[in-house]
Amino acid sequence: MSKNLQVTIDKDSGFCFGVVYAIDMAEEILEEDGYLYCLGDIVHNDEEVARLKAKGLRIISHDELPNLQNEKVLIRAHGEAPETYKTALENNITLIDASCPVVLKLQNRIKTSFDGDEKILIFGKHGHAEVIGLQGQTNNEAIVFQDIAELDSVELPSSFTLYSQTTKSVDRFYEIKDELIRRGYEVKANDTICRQVSNRYEDLGNFAKQYDKIVFVSGKKSSNGKVLFDVCKNINPNTYFVSDTEELDPQLFGANETVGICGATSTPMWLMKKVKDTIESF
């Protein structure tokens, strides 16, 4: 009797609450108005963006914002810099603010530190939407780095406050803090990393152990996707990254294997189900 290929989706994978909140808001307005502007990709997943564009979502860049007047514009979960709110006021733009509460809390803390004359370092990805919003709280004076090696060539103040993008690894954040203290700096660490994301590291590790192969579904632009993919790959070397069903290779899957499907906080559940169906059809 031949065994069948078994495919299981990780129930804890998929959108975090910040993304769910932003998409729900967008869909509600699209239903009423038929269209809605969104500042940047609503989520770092091309498939989900395409689905919402078909419903009338119009993605605009920061350069295009000043050309709009008397319109509604959605701010996505990553948050925005003060400059965006200023432009909106000047142009009578109604901002639909879907900034994630965890990001807003972090923006607030950074602004308070900055107003209190603290020097600020932010561990985060250069050019990432959230990081641009965080740096904006400091008139762009905060030092942003994504790797501690970048700080070797920077003259740092003797004491500063260390912050982190909300989706970074907690362990890495504390390693960086300890290393900076070892180097003789006075460091105040402000850990505002999202626990919904950091708890996934552990859960995903446990999930990846249970299957012969892991298919990790994520947009290529998702920084959280890259990190979580590495978590799976380190535990299960037979882990494959796909952003769409077209990237699945039928040769990879044997008749009696177990396959686990998981994804980033920006991966929609419908896409993971589509991947599952496609693998089962092989």
Backbone bond lengths (Angstrom), bond angles and torsions (degrees), N, CA, C in turn:
res aa  C-N    CA-C-N  psi(-1)  N-CA   C-N-CA  omega(-1)  CA-C   N-CA-C  phi
1 M - - - 1.471 - - 1.540 109.37 -
2 S 1.321 117.03 125.22 1.466 118.34 -176.25 1.522 110.39 -86.09
3 K 1.328 114.05 142.23 1.467 118.44 178.08 1.522 108.79 -84.97
4 N 1.313 115.52 153.84 1.457 119.16 179.95 1.518 111.38 -97.82
5 L 1.304 114.09 158.17 1.454 121.30 172.26 1.535 107.72 -65.49
6 Q 1.341 116.37 130.67 1.469 119.67 178.95 1.515 110.34 -113.28
7 V 1.321 116.07 124.61 1.467 120.33 -177.61 1.536 109.62 -119.54
8 T 1.335 116.02 127.03 1.469 121.04 -177.22 1.528 110.04 -127.13
9 I 1.337 116.20 134.85 1.478 120.34 175.97 1.532 109.11 -94.72
10 D 1.323 116.06 135.60 1.461 121.52 176.40 1.532 109.42 -67.83
11 K 1.331 116.59 118.55 1.476 119.91 -174.68 1.535 112.63 -69.00
12 D 1.334 116.93 -18.93 1.474 119.15 -179.47 1.525 113.21 -91.63
13 S 1.340 116.83 -5.97 1.462 119.25 179.21 1.527 110.25 -79.34
14 G 1.319 114.71 170.51 1.458 119.14 177.48 1.517 111.83 105.25
15 F 1.331 115.25 -171.53 1.464 121.44 -171.62 1.529 113.80 -54.35
16 C 1.343 115.38 137.61 1.462 120.07 169.63 1.536 107.09 -80.89
17 F 1.337 117.36 169.59 1.470 118.70 -173.65 1.526 112.42 -63.49
18 G 1.331 117.89 -31.12 1.476 120.87 179.97 1.522 111.39 -61.94
19 V 1.328 115.94 -40.67 1.466 121.22 -179.47 1.535 110.33 -72.88
20 V 1.335 116.34 -42.79 1.475 120.89 178.16 1.533 109.48 -56.56
21 Y 1.319 115.79 -44.94 1.462 123.27 -178.57 1.537 110.25 -60.55
22 A 1.330 116.80 -47.24 1.471 121.68 -178.29 1.529 110.75 -64.41
23 I 1.338 116.73 -43.48 1.469 120.33 -177.37 1.531 110.93 -69.79
24 D 1.339 116.56 -39.83 1.473 120.01 176.84 1.531 110.62 -59.06
25 M 1.336 114.75 -44.12 1.468 119.76 179.76 1.525 110.88 -61.29
26 A 1.321 115.19 -45.93 1.468 120.66 -178.69 1.523 110.19 -61.60
27 E 1.340 117.05 -46.33 1.468 120.35 -176.40 1.526 111.57 -64.02
28 E 1.329 115.65 -36.07 1.464 120.35 179.48 1.535 111.03 -62.23
29 I 1.336 115.15 -45.48 1.470 119.27 -178.63 1.530 111.07 -72.26
30 L 1.333 116.90 -37.39 1.466 120.45 178.12 1.526 110.39 -60.49
31 E 1.326 114.88 -38.59 1.467 120.73 178.17 1.536 110.76 -60.70
32 E 1.347 114.94 -42.88 1.463 119.92 -177.23 1.526 113.13 -78.14
33 D 1.337 116.14 -47.71 1.471 120.47 -170.22 1.527 114.17 -99.89
34 G 1.335 117.44 -18.47 1.467 119.59 -179.96 1.524 114.01 85.37
35 Y 1.349 116.43 -15.90 1.468 119.16 174.68 1.525 109.29 -155.65
36 L 1.318 115.72 160.79 1.469 120.67 177.22 1.518 108.30 -159.94
37 Y 1.337 116.09 135.78 1.469 119.99 175.02 1.522 109.12 -82.94
38 C 1.326 115.96 145.50 1.461 120.68 177.03 1.517 107.89 -134.25
39 L 1.315 115.99 132.36 1.462 121.36 -176.66 1.527 108.92 -82.88
40 G 1.322 116.57 100.56 1.474 121.18 -176.77 1.517 110.48 81.08
41 D 1.329 117.14 170.15 1.471 121.19 179.58 1.520 110.12 -60.09
42 I 1.316 117.02 128.72 1.468 120.96 -176.71 1.518 110.89 -61.30
43 V 1.331 116.84 -28.74 1.464 121.87 178.73 1.525 105.95 -153.62
44 H 1.338 117.29 149.39 1.469 119.76 -177.65 1.518 111.10 -79.60
45 N 1.319 115.12 60.13 1.458 120.03 177.83 1.526 108.22 -148.77
46 D 1.328 115.85 110.95 1.472 120.79 -173.04 1.528 112.89 -60.97
47 E 1.339 116.19 -35.26 1.474 119.67 -177.45 1.535 110.66 -66.67
48 E 1.336 115.93 -43.38 1.469 120.07 179.78 1.532 110.16 -68.41
49 V 1.342 116.64 -38.66 1.473 119.91 178.28 1.533 109.50 -61.68
50 A 1.343 116.51 -42.75 1.474 120.67 179.95 1.534 110.37 -62.11
51 R 1.335 116.61 -39.71 1.467 120.61 179.91 1.539 110.52 -61.46
52 L 1.340 115.76 -42.84 1.473 119.37 -178.10 1.528 111.95 -75.79
53 K 1.339 115.75 -31.98 1.478 118.61 176.95 1.521 109.84 -62.20
54 A 1.325 115.79 -37.19 1.467 120.19 179.04 1.531 110.76 -63.68
55 K 1.337 116.61 -23.55 1.474 120.39 178.39 1.529 111.70 -90.13
56 G 1.347 116.65 -2.26 1.464 119.42 176.67 1.528 115.34 115.16
57 L 1.336 117.98 7.15 1.474 119.18 178.82 1.532 109.03 -73.90
58 R 1.324 115.44 130.82 1.470 119.79 -180.00 1.524 108.36 -114.28
59 I 1.317 116.20 113.33 1.472 120.57 -178.45 1.531 109.38 -84.08
60 I 1.342 115.60 126.36 1.476 118.40 176.78 1.530 109.72 -123.19
61 S 1.328 115.19 159.73 1.466 120.22 178.32 1.532 109.48 -95.50
62 H 1.328 115.47 170.00 1.477 119.58 179.47 1.532 111.20 -63.87
63 D 1.331 116.66 -29.79 1.472 119.94 178.96 1.523 111.27 -68.01
64 E 1.338 116.32 -27.61 1.467 119.85 -177.14 1.532 112.55 -85.46
65 L 1.334 116.71 -18.56 1.467 120.38 -175.42 1.536 113.21 -56.12
66 P 1.359 119.19 -45.42 1.467 119.34 -178.26 1.535 113.61 -62.60
67 N 1.355 117.86 -18.31 1.472 120.23 179.88 1.527 112.77 -80.78
68 L 1.342 116.70 -11.80 1.467 120.05 -178.98 1.530 110.13 -89.92
69 Q 1.330 115.70 147.82 1.470 119.88 173.82 1.522 109.40 -142.62
70 N 1.338 115.65 145.80 1.470 121.57 175.92 1.527 113.10 53.42
71 E 1.323 117.27 36.95 1.464 120.59 179.92 1.528 110.11 -120.15
72 K 1.336 115.81 168.31 1.468 120.39 171.58 1.528 108.24 -96.93
73 V 1.314 116.14 135.48 1.466 119.97 177.68 1.529 109.11 -131.78
74 L 1.307 115.37 130.34 1.471 120.70 179.94 1.528 110.80 -87.26
75 I 1.324 115.21 131.65 1.467 120.81 170.30 1.516 106.47 -97.92
76 R 1.311 116.79 124.81 1.474 120.42 -174.01 1.535 111.43 -79.96
77 A 1.319 115.59 178.68 1.467 121.66 -173.06 1.527 114.13 -56.65
78 H 1.341 117.34 -28.30 1.478 120.45 -176.23 1.524 114.39 -65.62
79 G 1.336 116.64 -17.35 1.470 118.87 -179.80 1.527 111.97 84.80
80 E 1.324 115.59 171.27 1.469 121.57 -176.25 1.521 111.49 -137.60
81 A 1.322 115.25 160.82 1.468 121.01 175.69 1.531 109.63 -81.09
82 P 1.355 117.77 159.30 1.473 121.82 -178.37 1.534 113.19 -54.36
83 E 1.326 116.37 -32.28 1.465 123.33 -179.61 1.544 111.97 -52.67
84 T 1.349 115.22 -41.13 1.476 121.28 -178.72 1.529 110.96 -61.84
85 Y 1.328 116.39 -43.06 1.466 121.11 -178.86 1.536 109.79 -65.95
86 K 1.337 114.98 -35.64 1.462 120.96 -179.73 1.539 109.75 -65.04
87 T 1.335 116.13 -48.25 1.474 121.11 178.95 1.529 110.42 -58.81
88 A 1.338 116.32 -41.60 1.467 121.15 -178.82 1.532 110.88 -61.24
89 L 1.337 115.44 -43.53 1.475 120.07 179.52 1.522 110.61 -61.07
90 E 1.332 115.80 -45.08 1.472 120.79 -177.10 1.534 111.17 -64.31
91 N 1.345 116.85 -31.67 1.471 120.06 -173.93 1.524 113.88 -105.39
92 N 1.328 115.82 14.07 1.462 120.29 -178.48 1.534 111.79 52.53
93 I 1.314 115.66 43.04 1.465 120.80 177.44 1.530 107.88 -94.41
94 T 1.334 116.34 131.22 1.464 120.45 175.93 1.522 108.00 -86.47
95 L 1.327 116.70 116.93 1.465 119.27 179.06 1.521 110.03 -88.22
96 I 1.312 116.06 125.37 1.462 121.99 172.78 1.519 103.93 -93.76
97 D 1.319 116.76 100.67 1.461 120.04 -168.41 1.528 111.51 -90.79
98 A 1.320 115.66 103.41 1.465 119.97 178.48 1.529 110.42 -105.71
99 S 1.341 116.10 26.47 1.475 119.26 176.55 1.518 109.48 -56.60
100 C 1.315 116.14 136.18 1.461 120.96 179.27 1.529 109.54 -65.27
101 P 1.352 117.85 135.94 1.472 120.96 -179.76 1.537 113.13 -56.36
102 V 1.332 116.68 -33.15 1.479 119.83 179.55 1.527 109.71 -66.92
103 V 1.335 116.72 -38.93 1.466 121.57 178.77 1.533 110.18 -69.37
104 L 1.338 116.70 -42.26 1.469 120.07 -179.83 1.529 111.59 -61.18
105 K 1.337 114.94 -40.17 1.467 120.03 179.42 1.531 109.60 -62.67
106 L 1.329 116.00 -41.32 1.464 121.16 179.23 1.530 110.83 -66.43
107 Q 1.332 116.97 -44.06 1.473 120.29 177.82 1.525 110.02 -56.45
108 N 1.340 114.38 -43.98 1.454 120.82 -178.59 1.528 111.48 -61.95
109 R 1.335 115.68 -44.24 1.471 119.73 179.90 1.521 111.67 -63.91
110 I 1.341 115.70 -40.67 1.466 119.55 -179.40 1.527 109.92 -65.87
111 K 1.320 116.11 -41.70 1.471 120.27 179.64 1.529 109.96 -62.40
112 T 1.339 116.58 -43.29 1.468 120.86 179.31 1.532 110.57 -62.20
113 S 1.332 117.07 -43.54 1.475 121.38 176.97 1.521 110.56 -59.72
114 F 1.337 114.70 -45.96 1.467 120.55 -176.64 1.526 110.45 -64.65
115 D 1.349 116.12 -43.80 1.469 120.07 178.11 1.524 111.09 -64.24
116 G 1.339 116.16 -25.70 1.465 120.34 177.73 1.518 112.17 -88.85
117 D 1.334 115.61 15.69 1.474 121.62 175.65 1.527 114.69 66.34
118 E 1.320 117.32 23.53 1.468 118.15 176.07 1.530 108.79 -81.96
119 K 1.331 115.51 147.37 1.470 120.63 172.45 1.527 106.58 -82.47
120 I 1.333 116.73 139.47 1.465 119.36 -170.89 1.529 112.95 -125.07
121 L 1.335 114.69 132.50 1.468 121.49 172.83 1.527 107.99 -115.46
122 I 1.334 116.81 136.52 1.466 120.29 178.90 1.527 109.42 -121.94
123 F 1.329 115.16 119.85 1.460 121.45 174.78 1.526 107.01 -83.52
124 G 1.334 117.00 107.47 1.465 119.54 -176.09 1.509 111.07 -169.77
125 K 1.314 114.83 173.16 1.468 121.09 -176.13 1.527 110.06 -84.05
126 H 1.337 116.09 126.50 1.471 120.31 178.70 1.524 110.49 -56.80
127 G 1.339 114.98 133.74 1.460 118.80 174.69 1.518 114.97 78.50
128 H 1.346 118.16 -1.87 1.468 120.10 179.23 1.526 108.87 -72.37
129 A 1.338 115.84 142.05 1.474 121.24 -175.98 1.530 112.35 -51.87
130 E 1.326 116.58 -45.39 1.464 119.29 -178.49 1.527 110.81 -63.83
131 V 1.332 115.77 -42.49 1.471 121.08 -176.83 1.533 111.04 -65.85
132 I 1.329 116.73 -38.02 1.474 120.48 177.18 1.530 109.75 -61.03
133 G 1.347 115.31 -41.59 1.464 120.20 177.93 1.521 112.43 -64.76
134 L 1.337 116.27 -37.70 1.470 120.78 -179.80 1.527 110.45 -69.49
135 Q 1.328 115.42 -44.60 1.463 119.77 -178.37 1.531 110.40 -65.42
136 G 1.337 115.39 -30.65 1.466 120.36 178.41 1.519 112.75 -62.42
137 Q 1.338 117.42 -23.98 1.474 120.48 178.70 1.535 110.71 -70.71
138 T 1.348 116.93 -12.23 1.465 120.81 -175.22 1.532 111.40 -118.45
139 N 1.352 116.53 24.05 1.479 119.50 -174.18 1.527 110.60 55.37
140 N 1.315 116.09 30.13 1.471 122.77 -178.47 1.527 113.65 61.82
141 E 1.334 116.18 25.52 1.468 119.14 179.54 1.529 112.63 -90.53
142 A 1.331 117.45 -18.96 1.474 119.67 -179.30 1.525 110.07 -63.00
143 I 1.337 115.65 147.50 1.474 120.37 176.77 1.524 108.03 -90.73
144 V 1.334 115.71 121.31 1.464 120.75 179.21 1.531 108.85 -103.32
145 F 1.326 116.56 134.85 1.474 120.01 176.25 1.519 108.78 -143.00
146 Q 1.336 117.22 144.27 1.466 118.29 177.42 1.519 110.72 -108.01
147 D 1.339 115.64 -8.31 1.458 120.09 178.24 1.524 106.74 -144.79
148 I 1.325 116.72 137.31 1.471 119.20 -174.61 1.535 111.89 -62.36
149 A 1.330 117.20 -24.97 1.468 120.88 178.87 1.538 111.46 -60.13
150 E 1.325 116.09 -28.33 1.475 119.89 179.60 1.530 111.54 -62.38
151 L 1.342 116.08 -24.62 1.468 119.23 -175.23 1.533 112.45 -80.81
152 D 1.343 116.36 -11.69 1.470 119.72 -179.37 1.524 111.77 -59.14
153 S 1.328 116.00 -34.36 1.468 119.40 -175.26 1.534 112.58 -98.48
154 V 1.359 115.76 8.18 1.470 119.28 -177.76 1.524 109.50 -108.19
155 E 1.326 116.04 137.69 1.464 118.56 175.94 1.526 107.86 -84.81
156 L 1.326 116.21 108.74 1.463 120.27 -176.26 1.525 110.74 -93.98
157 P 1.342 116.87 149.62 1.472 119.17 173.04 1.533 109.24 -66.38
158 S 1.350 117.06 159.83 1.471 118.78 -175.61 1.526 112.06 -70.22
159 S 1.338 116.71 -26.65 1.462 117.99 175.54 1.527 109.08 -135.28
160 F 1.330 116.19 144.17 1.455 120.45 -178.36 1.523 110.13 -159.48
161 T 1.339 115.31 169.99 1.469 121.35 175.90 1.524 108.13 -107.27
162 L 1.325 115.15 131.22 1.462 120.74 -178.37 1.528 109.90 -101.48
163 Y 1.329 115.89 126.64 1.472 122.36 175.61 1.526 108.98 -119.88
164 S 1.340 115.27 170.91 1.456 119.07 178.41 1.517 111.04 -141.85
165 Q 1.320 115.61 145.53 1.475 121.33 167.75 1.534 107.21 -52.14
166 T 1.325 117.93 143.83 1.474 120.53 -170.85 1.526 114.89 -66.04
167 T 1.348 117.41 -19.00 1.471 119.14 -175.08 1.525 113.42 -102.59
168 K 1.326 117.30 11.59 1.471 119.68 179.73 1.528 110.93 -78.91
169 S 1.334 115.06 165.26 1.467 120.67 179.21 1.528 110.48 -73.76
170 V 1.329 115.34 130.35 1.477 121.13 179.91 1.529 109.96 -61.13
171 D 1.339 116.44 -45.62 1.477 120.76 -179.36 1.522 111.16 -57.87
172 R 1.320 115.11 -44.78 1.473 119.83 -178.82 1.530 110.15 -64.07
173 F 1.322 117.36 -39.15 1.462 122.07 -179.79 1.535 110.20 -59.01
174 Y 1.346 115.94 -45.95 1.465 119.48 -178.24 1.531 112.03 -73.93
175 E 1.338 116.97 -30.15 1.482 119.44 173.97 1.524 109.81 -62.12
176 I 1.353 115.81 -43.86 1.470 120.94 -179.54 1.525 110.16 -64.16
177 K 1.332 115.89 -43.26 1.464 120.10 178.95 1.536 110.11 -57.99
178 D 1.357 116.09 -49.42 1.472 120.42 -178.25 1.521 111.65 -61.84
179 E 1.330 115.58 -40.09 1.467 120.26 -179.52 1.529 110.67 -64.49
180 L 1.342 117.00 -40.79 1.471 120.47 -179.90 1.535 110.62 -67.59
181 I 1.342 116.49 -36.01 1.469 119.96 176.73 1.534 109.36 -66.79
182 R 1.326 115.67 -40.68 1.483 120.27 177.27 1.520 111.35 -59.39
183 R 1.331 115.06 -32.78 1.474 119.60 -179.68 1.532 112.27 -78.82
184 G 1.341 115.32 0.72 1.462 118.36 173.50 1.519 115.87 97.94
185 Y 1.325 117.16 6.89 1.471 118.85 178.72 1.521 110.40 -87.50
186 E 1.326 114.18 154.53 1.459 119.36 173.86 1.532 106.07 -93.95
187 V 1.321 115.85 111.30 1.465 119.67 -171.63 1.526 111.69 -116.62
188 K 1.328 114.95 125.97 1.458 119.89 171.47 1.531 105.26 -103.31
189 A 1.326 117.00 116.46 1.471 118.96 -176.80 1.522 110.18 -97.84
190 N 1.315 115.77 130.95 1.453 121.44 -179.54 1.525 107.77 -117.85
191 D 1.312 116.02 96.90 1.466 120.68 -174.27 1.526 110.22 -86.27
192 T 1.338 115.86 106.16 1.474 119.49 177.58 1.525 108.90 -121.04
193 I 1.317 116.23 33.78 1.464 120.20 -179.91 1.528 108.62 -72.65
194 C 1.315 115.78 138.27 1.463 120.36 -176.76 1.518 110.78 -69.39
195 R 1.335 115.30 120.85 1.471 119.34 -177.67 1.525 112.06 -70.76
196 Q 1.333 116.10 -23.12 1.462 117.57 177.57 1.529 109.60 -65.12
197 V 1.324 115.38 -33.44 1.472 119.61 177.51 1.521 110.11 -79.84
198 S 1.348 117.25 -47.34 1.468 118.68 -174.28 1.529 112.19 -65.65
199 N 1.354 117.09 -32.75 1.470 118.65 177.57 1.521 111.74 -65.05
200 R 1.332 115.49 -24.44 1.469 118.92 179.79 1.519 111.85 -66.71
201 Y 1.337 116.93 -29.10 1.473 119.49 -179.86 1.520 109.09 -55.31
202 E 1.329 114.56 -50.38 1.469 120.24 -177.20 1.533 110.82 -67.60
203 D 1.340 115.91 -48.03 1.468 120.36 -178.55 1.521 111.29 -59.96
204 L 1.339 115.41 -42.05 1.463 119.12 -177.97 1.516 111.48 -67.05
205 G 1.338 115.10 -38.15 1.462 119.38 177.24 1.517 110.54 -57.67
206 N 1.327 115.91 -44.97 1.467 120.45 179.34 1.525 111.38 -65.64
207 F 1.319 115.90 -37.75 1.469 120.79 -179.77 1.538 110.01 -65.62
208 A 1.333 116.14 -44.82 1.472 121.17 -174.80 1.530 112.69 -63.41
209 K 1.336 116.25 -28.38 1.474 121.56 -179.34 1.528 112.24 -65.78
210 Q 1.334 115.62 -26.87 1.468 118.93 -166.33 1.526 115.57 -84.03
211 Y 1.343 117.60 -6.57 1.466 119.55 -171.77 1.525 112.26 -126.52
212 D 1.355 115.16 156.20 1.476 119.67 176.85 1.523 109.55 -64.86
213 K 1.329 115.02 -42.88 1.465 119.43 -178.16 1.520 109.90 -135.65
214 I 1.332 114.96 150.51 1.462 120.91 177.74 1.523 108.48 -121.67
215 V 1.329 116.12 131.73 1.463 120.31 172.13 1.526 106.35 -109.49
216 F 1.320 115.02 116.13 1.466 120.75 -177.90 1.531 108.04 -100.27
217 V 1.337 115.91 119.37 1.467 121.33 -174.59 1.526 109.39 -103.95
218 S 1.338 116.90 121.31 1.463 118.94 -178.65 1.521 110.25 -162.36
219 G 1.330 115.69 154.02 1.460 119.87 171.72 1.524 109.20 -69.25
220 K 1.314 116.59 149.94 1.473 120.02 -178.64 1.531 111.93 -70.73
221 K 1.357 116.65 -20.15 1.475 119.68 -177.83 1.530 112.14 -86.69
222 S 1.325 117.97 -7.69 1.461 120.05 -173.24 1.526 111.59 -78.81
223 S 1.343 116.97 117.81 1.476 118.41 179.93 1.521 109.70 -71.70
224 N 1.334 115.42 -34.40 1.460 120.75 177.55 1.542 109.59 -65.27
225 G 1.332 116.28 -36.01 1.464 121.30 177.06 1.521 112.37 -60.73
226 K 1.333 116.46 -43.76 1.475 120.09 -179.87 1.527 110.73 -61.06
227 V 1.342 115.24 -44.48 1.463 120.35 -177.87 1.535 110.70 -65.13
228 L 1.337 116.33 -47.26 1.466 119.92 -177.74 1.532 112.02 -68.01
229 F 1.340 116.16 -33.94 1.473 119.81 175.90 1.532 109.26 -60.71
230 D 1.343 116.45 -44.16 1.475 120.11 179.38 1.526 111.75 -62.16
231 V 1.339 116.35 -37.16 1.467 120.58 177.99 1.536 109.13 -58.38
232 C 1.340 116.54 -46.89 1.476 120.95 179.78 1.525 111.13 -65.08
233 K 1.317 115.12 -46.23 1.478 121.40 -175.43 1.531 111.04 -62.14
234 N 1.337 116.40 -37.57 1.471 119.76 -179.95 1.523 111.38 -66.57
235 I 1.317 116.31 -31.98 1.472 120.36 -177.86 1.517 110.87 -89.64
236 N 1.338 115.63 -36.66 1.462 120.21 179.87 1.534 108.68 -131.10
237 P 1.345 116.95 101.42 1.470 120.95 -176.57 1.538 112.85 -58.76
238 N 1.349 117.46 -21.59 1.472 120.52 177.94 1.528 111.02 -87.17
239 T 1.325 115.39 51.98 1.464 121.04 -179.79 1.526 108.20 -109.60
240 Y 1.327 116.76 132.47 1.465 121.25 -175.98 1.519 110.17 -123.26
241 F 1.329 116.02 136.86 1.466 122.55 -177.77 1.525 108.96 -96.59
242 V 1.332 118.10 124.19 1.472 120.41 172.79 1.524 108.97 -133.68
243 S 1.334 115.99 147.51 1.460 117.34 175.89 1.528 110.00 -110.39
244 D 1.351 115.77 -4.76 1.452 119.56 -178.00 1.530 108.64 -159.72
245 T 1.320 117.33 159.75 1.474 120.32 -177.92 1.532 111.80 -64.17
246 E 1.347 116.98 -26.35 1.472 119.25 179.90 1.516 112.82 -64.09
247 E 1.313 116.57 -20.29 1.471 119.83 -178.29 1.533 112.77 -86.77
248 L 1.335 116.55 -0.14 1.473 119.77 179.88 1.530 110.04 -78.92
249 D 1.327 116.26 134.17 1.462 121.08 179.24 1.526 109.26 -104.33
250 P 1.350 117.70 113.49 1.470 120.91 -177.38 1.535 112.64 -56.06
251 Q 1.349 116.51 -28.32 1.470 121.05 -178.55 1.540 112.60 -63.79
252 L 1.337 115.01 -20.76 1.475 118.75 -174.00 1.522 113.14 -73.02
253 F 1.334 116.30 -21.83 1.459 118.32 -168.59 1.527 112.27 -110.33
254 G 1.326 114.99 124.63 1.464 120.34 179.59 1.524 110.59 -95.30
255 A 1.335 115.52 163.93 1.465 121.20 -172.84 1.523 114.05 -62.15
256 N 1.331 117.20 -34.87 1.479 116.64 -173.18 1.526 112.35 -114.67
257 E 1.322 115.55 32.91 1.460 118.69 -178.51 1.528 111.94 -95.93
258 T 1.336 114.11 161.29 1.465 119.01 170.66 1.528 107.15 -107.56
259 V 1.322 115.69 133.71 1.467 121.10 -178.32 1.526 108.84 -124.33
260 G 1.322 116.26 131.13 1.468 121.22 176.02 1.520 109.19 -105.98
261 I 1.329 116.33 137.25 1.466 120.20 177.64 1.526 108.76 -115.44
262 C 1.332 115.95 129.90 1.465 119.60 178.47 1.525 108.73 -144.82
263 G 1.335 116.67 176.93 1.457 118.35 -176.01 1.512 113.46 -162.25
264 A 1.324 114.36 -175.46 1.463 122.56 -176.85 1.530 110.72 -85.31
265 T 1.330 116.66 176.10 1.470 120.26 177.35 1.522 110.54 -72.50
266 S 1.347 116.76 -5.80 1.467 120.13 178.51 1.536 111.05 -111.32
267 T 1.336 117.22 12.20 1.472 121.01 -179.24 1.530 110.19 -96.45
268 P 1.348 117.22 120.93 1.471 118.40 -179.87 1.527 111.72 -71.71
269 M 1.323 116.19 145.58 1.466 121.34 179.39 1.528 111.04 -61.64
270 W 1.340 117.88 -35.69 1.479 119.75 -179.11 1.522 111.54 -61.04
271 L 1.351 116.14 -32.54 1.463 119.63 -179.67 1.535 110.62 -72.68
272 M 1.341 116.74 -38.41 1.472 119.68 177.47 1.538 110.14 -65.16
273 K 1.347 115.97 -36.41 1.476 119.40 177.77 1.525 110.62 -66.15
274 K 1.339 115.59 -38.43 1.468 120.63 179.03 1.543 109.60 -63.64
275 V 1.327 115.85 -40.46 1.470 120.74 178.03 1.530 109.86 -64.01
276 K 1.325 116.28 -42.59 1.472 120.93 178.65 1.535 110.49 -59.93
277 D 1.337 116.17 -48.65 1.480 120.27 -179.97 1.518 111.47 -59.53
278 T 1.336 115.34 -41.58 1.472 119.89 -178.45 1.530 110.83 -64.09
279 I 1.338 116.06 -44.50 1.478 119.49 179.91 1.523 109.85 -63.16
280 E 1.325 116.16 -42.16 1.480 119.73 -179.66 1.525 111.44 -64.75
281 S 1.344 116.68 -28.83 1.460 119.40 -179.80 1.538 111.70 -73.60
282 F 1.356 115.85 -19.99 1.484 119.20 175.86 1.522 108.89 -66.75
